[in-house]
Amino acid sequence: MAPSSMGEGVGRSSCIVVRGVSKVFSGGVRALDGVSMVVEEGEIHAVLGPNGAGKTTLMRVLTTQIKPSSGDAWVLGRHVVKEAARVREVIGYVPQEFSVWTDLTGYENAMIYAKLYGVPPSERRRVVEDMLEFMGLGEAKHRLVKTYSGGMIRRLELGIALMTKPRVLFLDEPTIGLDPRARELVWSRILEYAGEGGVTVVFNTHYMDEAERFAGKVTVMNRGRVIAEGAPRELVEKAGGGATVKIEFDGELEKALGALSGVRGVEVVSAGNPVVLRVEDLEVQVAGVFRALLGNGVNVKKVSLQPPSLEDVFLRLTGMTFEEAERSSLREVAATRKAIGRGG
Ligand SMILES: Nc1ncnc2c1ncn2[C@@H]1O[C@H](COP(=O)(O)OP(=O)(O)OP(=O)(O)O)[C@@H](O)[C@H]1O
């Protein structure tokens, strides 16, 4: 149960509680700036944000690898600094970067980790074999990891993290760089494990679709801060819906823009051919858009519609697309490096 010091608004079933956590790295980079969030037990929770938003730093604080500069956080009621060892007893963690040895087989890697994680010697072989089967790596277990595909390596890392049956699973960009089929396979394993009951999953991602599909709740971060939190659909609705419409047309751009300027609730995001529009209400405004274009002699060739998504939420809240936010974060890092004489 949550200790009273975790503060108000924290339910009895809260698994993770973060209160005002900041992290300033040497050199002055403020990676986290007063982050607060709550993850309920049994939830699949995405932390979504562009590169540089602070997702990895937050996960490293929650998995006890680094200490926050200020603020507090608890995992299953255990304080991440004062009770770090007790936190480690209940968590599993898959980092973004490789955590297996590529010059060993999948089986050998798993045996090493089983030993490190304290799996009793008499059980190690069975635990490892079961895990490799569950992860679909039974046939490949005696091959060197350097011969595995990216998806197989990710499944091995995930399986290793699951060997101790963690109650809370932290995954940092679990499917980064994988093709769609490999992504599906990784997610099917995560969901099956989580479905066994009572397991909480927190995953970092900058894939909007992954957050929308798999997470019950999402925390959206930008520049070290939480900018939104809630169920994906709820967030999209709260941001006022809005959809993107791309129209390829025959005719002059001026004429098309002139026609569109008369349609209420339509904003031209990119004035070219195709012209990209944001509409407040897809169903109501799209008809008006077509009427205006056709009525002004602009021939519509091709249309694509993008329903409202978390991308729109981000844009609405920050005034930037994900890509723009990433570029701006990279520029800031370069400027900070230069300021401390480590540019390059
Ligand atoms: N050890 C460190 N020392 C200095 N700065 C750091 C350190 N680790 C991270 N940072 C900086 O902190 C900011 C947040 O980084 P973080 O890795 O948490 O972001 P992220 O959202 O996880 O992005 P990514 O997916 O690219 O890792 C970035 O500006 C990053 O350069």
The ligand as an ORCA input file, in Angstrom:
! r2SCAN-3c Opt
* xyz 0 1
  N      24.505     11.340    -18.499
  C      24.109     12.474    -19.068
  N      24.856     13.610    -18.994
  C      24.457     14.760    -19.559
  N      23.300     14.918    -20.238
  C      22.505     13.835    -20.360
  C      22.860     12.562    -19.792
  N      21.878     11.679    -20.083
  C      20.958     12.365    -20.787
  N      21.320     13.652    -20.957
  C      20.543     14.712    -21.652
  O      19.290     14.814    -21.001
  C      18.250     15.068    -21.943
  C      17.204     13.971    -21.845
  O      17.773     12.756    -22.311
  P      16.997     11.373    -22.296
  O      17.920     10.335    -22.828
  O      16.392     11.151    -20.977
  O      15.842     11.673    -23.365
  P      14.878     10.643    -24.076
  O      13.547     11.274    -24.107
  O      14.985      9.318    -23.460
  O      15.447     10.587    -25.544
  P      16.151      9.346    -26.271
  O      15.053      8.477    -26.715
  O      16.904     10.014    -27.380
  O      17.077      8.699    -25.264
  C      18.926     15.131    -23.304
  O      19.164     16.493    -23.588
  C      20.208     14.364    -23.086
  O      21.216     14.804    -23.971
*
